[in-house]
Amino acid sequence: MNVTQATRLVAEREIRVKLRDRTFLFGTLFFLLIAAAGTILPPLFSGGPSTVAATESLAAPLRAAGLEVRVVPDDRAAEQAVRDDDVDAAVVTGPAVLAMDDAPDDVVKALSTQPTVRLLDPDAVDPVVAFLVPFVFAFVFFITSQTFGVQIAQSVIEEKQTRIVEILVAAVPVRALLAGKVVAGAILAFAQIALIAVVAVLGLQIGDSGGLLSLLAPAIGWFVPFFLIGFVLLAAMWAAAGALANRQEDIAAVSTPVQLAVMLPFFAVIFLNDNATAMRVLSYLPFSSPTAMPLRLFTGDAAGWEPIVSLVLLVLAAGAFLLAGARVYEGSLLRTNGRTSLRTAWRERETIG
């Protein structure tokens, strides 16, 4: 059995085990529900256009504004419709707006003369969207790499604790174990994110947010390769961290560098997303580029060549971390006499290779 076949075998095993894990399945369902609720419910709860009672002579501008108009014979009937709570407001001769406690803004706007508006920056991103998009990109990468990374480390530690790893390395190359776990984690993570993205896109379409979808499309297109390569980089680190530990209780201690590599870029993108210089730097650093570069593409701050250069740098960094992670993984996987130091794992790699 060559390394490629062994890697595929390990990856298939990891995927089968994870698909039978109720925690993973319920977690995926939970995120799907959040994506659906976050995109579908806000438009539903925002309510439709106001209902207005008015005579036929006053109804034309109200209908033109998309309001629901109930035609009444006279002003008295219009006022009574408001008092009976049959409509949100009424328009009577004057014109004047009648309401019980607060006149709906859309009714007032329909009767107002709108001034000419000239936008100096028509392509500017809505402030709310500008705040939410960097948070969503960073949160997706953070929570996915954190969740699946911890699971990879726990899987490695479990195999060491049960001594099943000794059987595995007798059947497949050690590097194939690492590669199989990384590949399986990347496939599962991408599949979960793809499902969530599909639900979110459908929700945005139901909520009539086509304009937002067109803005997000280029950024999402670049986010996919950045996400996959960035995840591979972090997954190699998580697997190496798991190999250094000998008990599940030790995972927090050995994974501190990986935790920092995930958390610091997350908070940097969140808090510095309006700083052009900081975002330019973050979009080229391997640990932050998976979120920073797609965000700069969304805001239009990145030139066409920048994501290509950033992606190449990320690929080179992922390759380097894979090689380093493989060496640490090989040097510590069969050491079951307590927690292994990074120096020992790096130096002793050849004794169990």
Residue pairs with C-beta under 8 A, 6 or more apart in sequence:
1 9
1 171
1 172
3 173
3 175
3 176
3 179
6 171
6 172
6 173
6 176
6 177
6 180
7 176
7 179
7 180
7 183
8 180
8 183
9 172
9 176
9 180
10 172
10 176
10 177
10 179
10 180
10 181
10 184
11 179
11 180
11 181
11 183
11 184
11 187
12 184
13 180
13 184
14 155
14 180
14 181
14 184
14 185
15 184
15 187
15 188
18 24
18 151
18 184
18 188
19 25
24 151
24 188
27 147
28 192
28 195
31 192
31 196
32 195
32 196
32 199
35 196
35 197
35 199
35 200
35 203
36 199
36 200
36 203
38 200
38 203
39 199
39 200
39 202
39 203
39 204
39 206
39 207
39 209
40 203
40 206
40 207
42 207
43 206
43 207
43 208
48 68
49 65
49 66
49 67
49 68
49 106
50 67
50 68
50 87
50 88
50 89
50 104
50 106
50 107
51 67
51 68
51 69
51 70
51 86
51 87
51 88
51 89
52 62
52 67
52 68
52 69
52 70
52 87
52 88
52 89
52 90
52 91
52 107
53 69
53 70
53 71
53 72
53 77
53 78
53 81
53 82
53 86
53 87
53 89
53 90
53 91
54 62
54 69
54 70
54 71
54 72
54 78
54 90
54 91
54 92
55 71
55 72
55 73
55 74
55 75
55 78
55 93
56 71
58 91
58 92
58 93
58 95
59 69
59 71
61 110
61 111
62 69
62 91
62 107
62 110
62 111
63 69
64 110
65 106
65 109
65 110
66 106
67 106
67 107
67 110
70 81
70 86
70 87
72 78
72 81
72 90
75 90
75 92
75 93
78 90
78 91
78 92
78 98
79 90
79 92
79 98
81 87
81 90
82 88
82 89
82 90
82 98
82 99
82 100
83 100
85 100
88 99
88 104
88 107
89 97
89 98
89 99
89 103
89 104
89 107
90 97
90 98
90 99
91 97
91 98
91 107
91 111
92 98
95 111
97 103
97 107
97 108
97 111
99 107
123 300
125 133
125 215
125 298
125 299
129 212
129 215
130 273
130 274
130 299
133 216
133 219
133 295
133 298
134 269
134 270
134 273
134 291
134 295
135 270
137 219
137 223
137 269
137 291
137 294
137 295
138 265
138 266
138 269
138 270
138 291
139 266
140 193
140 196
140 227
141 227
141 230
141 231
141 266
141 290
141 291
142 262
142 263
142 266
144 189
144 192
144 193
144 227
144 231
145 189
145 230
145 231
145 234
145 235
145 262
146 259
146 262
148 185
148 188
148 189
148 231
148 235
149 185
149 234
149 235
149 237
149 238
149 258
149 262
150 238
150 251
150 255
151 185
152 181
152 182
152 185
152 235
152 238
152 239
152 242
153 238
153 239
153 241
153 242
153 245
153 251
153 255
154 242
154 248
154 251
155 181
155 242
156 181
156 239
156 242
156 243
156 329
156 333
157 242
157 245
157 246
157 247
157 248
157 250
157 251
158 248
159 165
159 168
160 243
160 245
160 246
160 333
160 336
161 246
161 247
161 248
163 336
165 177
165 333
165 334
166 334
168 177
169 177
169 333
169 334
169 352
174 329
174 330
174 333
174 352
174 353
175 326
175 329
175 330
177 329
177 333
178 236
178 239
178 325
178 326
178 329
181 235
181 239
182 232
182 235
182 236
182 239
182 322
185 231
185 235
186 228
186 231
186 232
186 235
189 231
190 224
190 227
190 228
190 231
193 227
197 220
201 213
204 210
204 212
204 213
205 213
215 298
216 298
218 297
218 298
219 294
219 295
219 297
219 298
220 294
222 293
222 294
222 297
222 307
222 311
223 290
223 291
223 294
225 311
226 289
226 290
226 291
226 293
226 294
226 307
226 310
226 311
226 314
227 290
229 290
229 311
229 314
229 315
229 318
230 286
230 287
230 289
230 290
230 314
230 318
231 290
232 318
232 322
233 286
233 287
233 314
233 317
233 318
233 321
233 322
234 258
234 261
234 262
234 287
236 318
236 321
236 322
236 324
236 325
236 326
237 257
237 258
237 261
237 321
237 325
238 255
238 258
239 325
239 329
240 324
240 325
240 326
240 328
240 329
240 332
240 345
241 251
241 254
241 255
241 257
241 258
242 251
242 254
242 255
243 328
243 329
243 332
243 333
243 340
243 345
244 250
244 254
244 328
244 332
244 339
244 340
244 341
244 342
244 345
245 251
245 253
245 254
245 339
245 340
246 335
246 336
246 337
246 338
246 339
246 340
250 339
253 339
254 339
261 287
262 287
264 287
265 282
265 285
265 287
265 288
265 291
265 292
266 291
268 278
268 282
268 288
269 279
269 282
269 288
269 291
269 292
269 295
272 278
272 279
272 282
273 279
273 295
276 301
279 292
279 295
279 296
279 301
280 296
280 301
282 288
282 289
282 292
283 289
283 292
283 293
283 295
283 296
283 302
283 306
283 310
284 293
284 309
284 310
284 313
285 292
286 313
286 314
286 317
286 318
286 321
289 310
289 311
289 313
289 314
290 314
293 302
293 306
293 307
293 310
293 311
294 307
296 302
296 306
297 307
327 345
327 346
327 349
328 342
328 345
328 346
328 349
329 345
330 349
330 352
330 353
331 340
331 344
331 345
331 346
331 347
331 348
331 349
331 350
331 351
331 352
332 340
332 344
332 345
332 348
333 352
334 352
335 344
335 345
335 348
335 352
